[in-house]
């Protein structure tokens, strides 16, 4: 069973995504805090890390930076998906520097969003 973590401080979005992934057979951990999520990432194995860009305590990019303690740049590009409602050129550039996927919120097509988060 594939294991993922969803890092999202909007609880409704977090819980909705959790249910969608569980229905598709994933084991899902969740965190509303980037700092707590970093601790979870460093001690657990995840096939995918789905992280909101603008968390209440730190940014999704901060989560990626701290995850470099465990993952190579290649690993980061494969397992991280950043979700954001802030699609500025600066955000796109920074996401490209990590070569991670960037997913715009709100999702226009839920099936397509789920596909992008899991492939």
C-alpha positions in Angstrom: 0.0 0.0 0.0 1.3 3.4 -0.9 1.7 5.9 1.9 1.2 9.7 1.5 1.2 12.7 3.8 -1.1 15.7 3.1 0.1 18.9 4.7 -2.8 21.3 4.6 -4.0 23.8 7.2 -7.5 24.2 5.7 -9.1 21.2 7.6 -12.0 20.8 5.1 -9.6 20.4 2.2 -7.2 18.2 4.2 -10.0 15.8 5.3 -11.6 15.7 1.9 -8.3 14.8 0.2 -7.6 12.2 2.9 -10.9 10.5 2.3 -10.4 10.6 -1.5 -7.0 9.0 -1.2 -8.1 6.4 1.3 -10.9 5.4 -1.0 -8.3 4.8 -3.7 -6.4 2.5 -1.4 -3.7 4.8 0.0 -2.5 5.0 3.6 -2.8 8.7 4.5 -1.2 10.8 7.3 -2.2 14.4 7.6 -0.8 17.5 9.3 -2.0 21.1 9.5 1.4 22.3 10.6 4.5 22.4 8.4 6.8 22.0 11.4 5.0 18.9 12.6 4.9 17.5 9.1 8.7 17.9 8.8 9.1 15.7 11.9 6.8 13.2 10.4 8.6 13.2 7.0 12.0 12.7 8.6 10.9 9.6 10.6 8.4 8.0 8.1 8.6 6.7 4.6 6.2 8.4 2.1 5.6 7.7 -1.5 4.1 11.1 -2.0 4.2 14.4 -0.1 1.3 16.7 -0.9 1.9 20.1 0.7 0.0 23.4 0.6 2.3 26.3 -0.2 1.0 28.8 2.4 0.7 27.1 5.7 0.0 29.0 9.0 3.5 28.3 10.5 5.9 28.0 7.5 5.7 27.7 3.7 5.6 24.5 1.6 9.0 25.5 0.3 10.3 25.5 3.9 9.0 21.9 4.2 11.0 21.0 1.1 14.2 22.7 2.4 14.0 20.8 5.6 13.2 17.6 3.8 16.6 17.9 2.1 18.0 16.4 5.3 16.5 13.1 4.1 15.9 13.4 0.4 18.1 14.1 -2.6 17.0 16.7 -5.2 15.9 13.9 -7.4 13.8 12.4 -4.7 12.2 15.8 -3.9 11.2 16.2 -7.6 9.5 12.8 -7.6 7.6 12.9 -4.3 6.6 16.5 -3.7 3.4 18.1 -5.0 2.9 21.7 -3.9 -0.7 23.0 -3.9 -1.3 26.7 -4.1 -3.8 29.4 -4.8 -0.9 31.8 -5.4 0.3 31.2 -8.9 2.8 34.0 -9.3 5.9 33.9 -11.5 8.0 33.8 -8.3 6.1 30.7 -7.1 6.4 29.0 -10.4 10.1 29.7 -10.6 10.8 28.4 -7.1 8.7 25.2 -7.7 10.7 24.7 -10.9 13.9 25.1 -9.0 12.9 22.0 -7.0 11.4 20.4 -10.1 8.3 19.4 -8.1 4.8 19.4 -9.3 2.7 22.5 -8.7 -1.1 22.1 -8.5 -3.4 25.1 -8.5 -6.2 25.5 -6.0 -9.1 25.4 -6.3 -9.0 22.3 -8.4 -10.9 22.8 -11.7 -11.0 19.0 -12.4 -10.8 16.8 -9.3 -10.0 13.6 -11.3 -7.1 15.4 -13.1 -5.8 16.8 -9.8 -5.9 13.4 -8.2 -4.0 12.0 -11.3 -1.3 14.7 -11.0 -0.9 14.0 -7.3 -0.5 10.3 -7.7 1.4 9.7 -10.9 
